[in-house]
């Protein structure tokens, strides 16, 4: 009898969610890529730097607002699927309220102390309406990040991915393409307003997965925050590298150089389709398998995720490395200056992607504190080394620094997963416990 894996239809059905997740992530990156191309061609590298600084800062602050709540929601709300019940609506509203409360604290901080920071990032002159539009984008990204996680926890993978990553850049792309944006400021406002509309849509489509009737899954907010707090640091690290590298380039070298760096980083970010697309599907499966006490299943899923990462990542990374110059010239002739930067960043991103979902496994198997310790160490290294790298090595120095820190962080996670759980993420196996005297 033929193995089920030998049947193409069975194989496609088995990996349908992963493939669709990758397709959506791919479409979102393509839309974001196209937005950057149009901004670069219409308004130049400085406009790219301007747009990237505002949007990346807003997205980073949304991560601070959501903390690890989105990952905690994925882990805890997945139990509703396992138990075949709906989520308690009060629990859903509470997690949304807490996230918006944290966002409100950040808004107060921005209004009271945001201008000096913006002056530093823009080397003295803050663009008009920078802080209001940044705040609106942050709120919208807080909503879509959190509610996308809720939807994915209920196995609405495709719609959850669309909410989180695809709809906003696609709508903004259409807005620019039909010629409604006379400048980068208008593109930023469109990004903010579109994000709010998508956030509202996410809320109303999440409600059917919840109920106020008895028998629903009740998850105390204290339990969510207990899981989320260590994951908060992990979430910040996963998003700090892009933002901090961009902010360092702008503050140290200028907005023009920041535009060059952002384009190189965005091209290399194509590989994050694989990381985010696959892992957003695998994270609730890790949580379900761990909740059932099935560590062999966790190991098997880890091996699957790692192998799929390598299969999808390696060809794309090689092509980008070889044709870095022609790829950058798509954005305009000025961007050819970032060819070497792109090659450095793509190597780092490829190694990070192909070394597997170790950090995610730690998060989903109850080892949040280990994740937090590693995150604090790597974040501290990044915060100290990036400005020095920019000062002495320019854009090349920033690229090398960012790549090195990200790779070291993932290698530390691989070692921790092996030591704490016995899982080999490359082989997809788990070390059997040996009884004393056996």
C-alpha positions in Angstrom: 0.0 0.0 0.0 1.4 3.4 -0.9 2.2 5.8 1.9 -0.3 8.7 2.3 2.6 11.1 1.9 3.3 9.7 -1.6 -0.2 10.8 -2.7 0.1 14.5 -3.9 -3.5 15.2 -3.1 -3.1 13.9 0.4 0.1 15.8 0.8 -1.6 19.0 -0.4 -4.5 18.5 2.0 -2.2 17.8 4.9 -0.2 21.1 4.3 -3.0 23.2 2.9 -3.1 25.6 5.8 0.6 26.0 5.8 0.7 26.6 2.0 -2.2 29.1 2.2 -0.5 30.8 5.1 2.7 31.2 3.1 0.7 32.4 0.1 -1.0 35.1 2.2 2.3 36.1 3.8 3.8 36.2 0.4 1.1 38.4 -1.0 1.4 40.7 2.0 5.2 41.1 1.5 4.6 41.6 -2.2 2.1 44.4 -1.5 4.5 46.0 1.0 7.3 45.6 -1.5 5.2 47.3 -4.1 4.3 50.2 -1.8 8.0 50.7 -1.1 8.8 50.6 -4.9 6.2 53.2 -5.7 7.2 55.5 -2.8 10.8 55.2 -3.9 10.1 55.8 -7.6 7.6 58.6 -7.0 9.2 60.4 -4.0 12.8 59.1 -3.6 14.9 57.4 -0.8 14.2 60.1 1.8 10.4 59.5 1.4 11.0 55.8 1.9 13.0 56.6 5.0 10.2 58.9 6.3 7.4 56.3 5.6 9.4 53.5 7.1 10.4 55.3 10.3 6.8 56.2 11.1 5.2 52.9 10.2 8.0 50.7 11.8 7.9 52.8 15.0 4.1 52.4 15.1 4.4 48.7 14.5 7.1 48.3 17.2 5.0 50.2 19.7 2.0 48.0 18.9 4.1 45.1 19.9 4.9 46.8 23.2 1.2 47.4 23.7 0.1 43.9 22.9 3.1 42.5 24.7 3.0 38.7 24.6 -0.7 38.8 24.9 -1.1 37.7 21.3 1.1 34.7 21.8 -0.6 33.9 25.2 -4.0 34.1 23.4 -2.8 31.7 20.8 -1.7 29.3 23.5 -4.7 29.6 25.9 -7.6 30.1 23.5 -6.5 27.1 21.4 -8.0 25.0 24.3 -11.5 26.1 23.0 -10.9 24.1 19.8 -9.6 21.1 21.7 -12.7 21.2 24.0 -15.1 22.0 21.1 -16.5 25.0 22.9 -16.6 28.8 22.2 -14.5 31.4 24.0 -16.1 33.3 26.9 -16.9 36.7 25.4 -15.9 38.4 28.7 -12.4 36.9 28.3 -12.2 38.2 24.7 -13.3 41.7 25.6 -10.9 41.8 28.6 -7.8 40.9 26.5 -8.8 43.6 24.0 -9.4 46.1 26.8 -6.0 45.4 28.4 -4.2 45.8 25.1 -5.9 49.1 24.4 -5.1 50.3 27.9 -1.4 49.6 27.3 -1.7 51.4 24.0 -3.3 54.4 25.8 -0.3 54.6 28.2 2.0 54.7 25.2 -0.1 57.4 23.6 0.3 59.6 26.7 4.0 59.0 26.6 4.2 60.0 22.9 2.3 63.2 23.5 4.4 64.1 26.5 7.8 63.0 25.3 7.6 61.9 21.7 8.8 65.0 20.0 12.4 64.9 21.3 12.7 61.2 20.3 11.3 62.0 16.8 13.7 64.9 16.5 16.5 62.4 17.2 15.3 59.9 14.7 14.8 62.5 12.0 18.0 64.3 12.8 16.4 67.5 14.1 13.2 68.2 12.1 10.0 66.3 12.9 7.6 65.9 9.9 4.2 67.5 10.2 1.5 65.3 11.8 4.2 62.6 12.5 3.0 61.9 16.1 -0.8 61.8 15.4 -0.5 59.5 12.4 2.0 57.3 14.3 -0.5 56.9 17.1 -3.4 55.9 14.8 -1.2 53.4 13.0 -0.1 52.0 16.4 -3.7 51.6 17.5 -4.7 49.9 14.3 -1.8 47.5 14.5 -2.6 46.7 18.1 -6.1 45.7 17.1 -5.1 43.6 14.0 -2.2 41.9 15.8 -4.3 40.8 18.8 -7.5 39.9 16.9 -5.5 38.1 14.2 -4.1 35.9 17.0 -7.6 35.2 18.3 -8.8 34.1 14.9 -5.8 31.9 14.3 -6.3 30.3 17.7 -9.8 29.2 16.5 -8.2 27.8 13.3 -9.4 30.7 11.1 -5.8 30.8 9.8 -6.5 32.3 6.5 -8.8 35.2 7.6 -6.5 35.8 10.7 -3.5 36.2 8.4 -5.4 38.5 6.0 -6.4 40.7 9.0 -2.9 40.8 10.4 -0.7 41.2 7.3 -2.5 41.4 4.0 -5.4 43.8 3.9 -3.7 47.0 5.0 -0.7 47.1 2.5 -3.0 45.9 -0.3 -5.5 48.7 0.1 -2.7 51.3 0.5 -1.0 49.9 -2.6 -4.2 50.5 -4.7 -4.5 54.0 -3.2 -1.0 54.9 -4.4 -1.2 53.1 -7.7 -4.3 55.0 -8.8 -2.6 58.3 -8.2 -4.4 59.6 -5.1 -1.2 60.3 -3.1 0.6 63.6 -3.9 3.2 62.9 -1.2 4.3 60.5 1.5 2.3 62.3 4.2 -1.0 61.3 2.4 0.2 57.7 2.1 0.8 57.6 5.9 -2.7 58.9 6.6 -4.2 56.4 4.3 -2.2 53.6 6.1 -3.6 54.8 9.4 -7.2 55.0 8.4 -7.2 51.7 6.5 -5.7 50.0 9.5 -8.5 51.3 11.8 -11.1 50.0 9.4 -9.4 46.5 9.2 -9.2 46.5 13.0 -12.9 47.1 13.4 -13.6 44.3 10.8 -11.3 42.0 12.8 -13.3 42.7 16.0 -16.7 42.0 14.5 -15.5 38.8 12.8 -14.0 37.5 16.1 -17.2 37.9 18.0 -18.9 34.7 16.5 -16.1 32.6 18.1 -17.2 33.8 21.5 -20.3 33.6 23.6 -21.8 34.8 26.9 -23.6 31.5 27.5 -22.5 29.0 30.1 -20.0 26.3 29.1 -17.7 28.7 27.2 -13.9 28.6 27.7 -13.0 30.9 30.6 -9.4 32.1 30.6 -8.6 34.4 33.6 -6.8 37.6 32.6 -4.3 36.9 35.4 -3.4 33.6 33.6 -3.1 35.4 30.2 -0.8 38.0 31.8 1.3 35.4 33.6 2.0 33.7 30.2 2.3 37.0 28.3 4.8 38.8 30.6 7.9 36.6 29.6 6.6 36.5 26.0 6.4 40.3 26.0 10.2 40.4 25.9 10.4 37.8 23.2 7.8 39.7 21.0 9.8 42.9 21.4 13.1 41.2 20.4 11.5 39.6 17.3 10.4 43.1 16.2 13.1 45.3 17.6 15.9 44.5 15.1 14.2 46.0 12.0 13.0 49.1 13.9 16.2 49.7 15.8 18.4 49.2 12.8 16.3 51.7 10.9 16.2 54.2 13.7 19.9 53.9 14.3 20.6 54.4 10.6 18.4 57.5 10.5 19.7 59.1 13.7 23.4 58.3 13.0 23.6 58.6 9.2 20.5 60.4 8.0 17.1 59.9 6.6 18.5 59.2 3.1 20.6 56.3 4.4 17.7 55.1 6.4 15.7 54.8 3.2 18.5 52.7 1.6 18.7 50.5 4.7 14.9 50.0 4.9 14.7 48.8 1.3 17.5 46.3 1.8 15.9 45.0 5.0 12.5 44.8 3.3 13.9 42.8 0.4 15.5 40.4 2.9 12.2 40.4 4.8 10.8 38.3 2.0 12.2 35.3 4.0 9.9 36.3 6.9 7.1 35.0 4.8 8.4 31.6 5.7 9.0 32.3 9.3 5.8 34.0 10.1 3.6 32.1 7.7 4.6 28.7 8.9 5.0 29.5 12.5 1.6 31.2 12.8 0.1 27.9 11.7 2.4 25.7 13.8 2.1 27.7 17.0 -1.4 26.6 18.0 -0.5 23.1 17.0 2.5 23.2 19.3 0.2 24.5 22.1 -2.4 21.8 21.5 0.2 19.0 21.5 1.9 20.3 24.6 -1.5 20.6 26.4 -2.1 17.0 25.6 1.3 16.0 27.0 2.4 14.7 23.6 6.0 15.8 23.3 6.7 13.4 20.4 4.0 15.3 18.5 5.6 18.6 19.4 9.0 17.3 18.2 7.4 16.0 15.0 5.8 19.4 14.3 9.1 21.1 15.0 10.9 19.0 12.5 8.2 19.6 9.9 8.4 23.4 10.4 12.2 23.4 10.2 12.3 21.3 7.0 9.6 23.4 5.3 11.6 26.5 6.3 14.7 25.2 4.6 12.9 24.0 1.5 11.2 27.4 0.9 14.0 29.6 2.2 17.2 28.4 0.5 16.3 28.9 -3.2 14.9 32.4 -2.5 17.9 33.4 -0.4 20.4 32.3 -3.1 18.5 34.1 -5.8 18.4 37.4 -3.9 22.1 37.1 -3.0 23.1 36.6 -6.6 20.9 39.3 -8.1 21.0 41.8 -5.2 21.9 44.7 -7.5 19.2 44.2 -10.2 16.6 43.7 -7.4 17.4 47.0 -5.7 17.4 48.9 -9.0 13.7 48.1 -9.2 13.2 50.8 -6.5 15.3 53.3 -8.4 18.9 53.7 -9.5 19.9 55.3 -6.1 19.2 52.1 -4.2 22.0 50.2 -6.0 24.3 51.6 -3.3 22.7 49.1 -0.8 23.8 46.0 -2.7 26.4 44.8 -0.2 24.1 45.6 2.7 21.3 43.5 1.1 23.7 40.5 0.7 24.8 40.7 4.3 21.2 40.9 5.6 19.9 38.1 3.4 22.6 35.7 4.7 21.6 36.5 8.3 17.9 36.2 7.6 18.4 32.9 5.8 20.3 31.4 8.7 17.8 32.6 11.2 14.9 31.2 9.1 16.4 27.8 8.5 17.4 27.2 12.1 13.8 26.4 13.0 11.1 27.5 15.5 13.1 27.0 18.7 12.0 30.2 20.3 8.4 29.5 19.5 8.7 26.0 21.0 10.0 27.4 24.3 7.1 29.8 24.4 4.5 27.1 23.7 5.9 24.5 26.1 6.0 26.6 29.3 9.6 27.8 29.2 8.8 31.5 28.8 11.3 32.6 31.4 14.2 31.0 29.5 13.0 32.9 26.5 12.9 36.1 28.5 16.4 35.7 29.8 17.8 35.1 26.3 15.7 38.0 25.0 17.1 40.4 27.6 20.6 39.4 26.9 20.3 39.6 23.1 18.3 42.9 23.2 21.0 44.5 25.5 23.7 43.4 23.0 21.7 44.8 20.1 21.0 48.2 21.9 24.7 48.6 22.7 26.3 47.3 19.5 24.1 48.8 16.8 25.1 52.5 17.4 28.8 51.5 17.6 28.4 49.5 14.4 26.8 52.5 12.7 29.4 54.9 13.8 32.4 52.8 12.7 30.9 50.7 9.9 28.0 52.8 8.5 25.2 50.8 6.9 27.5 47.8 6.4 28.2 47.8 10.2 24.5 47.9 11.0 23.7 45.1 8.7 26.5 42.9 10.1 25.4 43.7 13.7 21.7 43.0 13.1 22.4 39.7 11.4 24.9 38.5 14.0 22.6 39.2 17.0 19.6 37.5 15.4 21.6 34.4 14.6 23.1 34.1 18.0 19.7 34.5 19.6 18.3 31.6 17.6 21.3 29.3 18.3 20.8 29.9 22.0 17.2 28.9 21.6 18.1 25.7 19.8 20.5 24.7 22.6 17.8 25.6 25.2 15.1 23.5 23.5 17.4 20.5 23.4 18.4 20.9 27.0 15.0 21.6 28.5 12.7 19.5 26.3 15.0 17.0 24.6 13.6 18.0 21.2 15.9 18.1 18.2 14.3 20.6 15.9 16.3 19.5 12.9 15.5 15.7 13.2 12.0 16.2 14.6 12.7 13.8 17.5 12.6 14.0 21.3 15.2 12.4 23.6 13.6 9.6 25.6 14.0 9.9 29.4 16.2 7.3 30.9 14.9 5.9 34.2 17.5 5.6 37.0 19.2 2.2 37.0 17.9 1.3 33.6 
